[in-house]
Amino acid sequence: MLCVLVDAGAGASHSFDADIDFLNPPNDLSLGEVTGVAVNSKKQIFVV
């Protein structure tokens, strides 16, 4: 068994801007809690 410890504080700081209007589901659909998000090679987004 191989165990690797990584210090999360040693990496570079990342910043981003969120686009809250990026994913607009239909008005009668509520996403609720999301288990996972994936993107395929065609840049299609899947929300589970």
N, C-alpha and C positions, 0 to 999 in steps of 0.2 A: 504494500500500500504506500502510495506517495502522498505526502501532505505538504502543501505549500502555504505559507503564511504571507499575507500581503498587508502592508501598512497603508490603509486608505487615505491617511492624512499626508502621505508623501507625494501623491500625484499632483498634477496641475489642476488649478481651479477652472471649472467650466461654467460658463454663464449662457443663458438662452432667453429668448423672448417667446412666451406662449401665445398662440393664436387661438383665442377662445371660440372664434367663428369658423374654424377649419372644418369641423365635422358637424354637419347640420342634418340630423335625422328628420323624418317626417313628423309633423306635429302630434300624431297619434302614437308615436313610438318613444318610449323612455329607455335609455340605456341602463340606468341603475349601476350596479357594480360590474366592473369589467374584469374578466379573468386574464385575458391576454390580448395582445395586438400583434399582427404580423403584416409584412409587406412582401409581395412576391416580385418576380423579375419584371413584371409588367407594371410595377408601381401601383398595384391594386391593394387597398387596405382592408384587412379582415379583423373584425372585432368579435371576440368570443366572450 
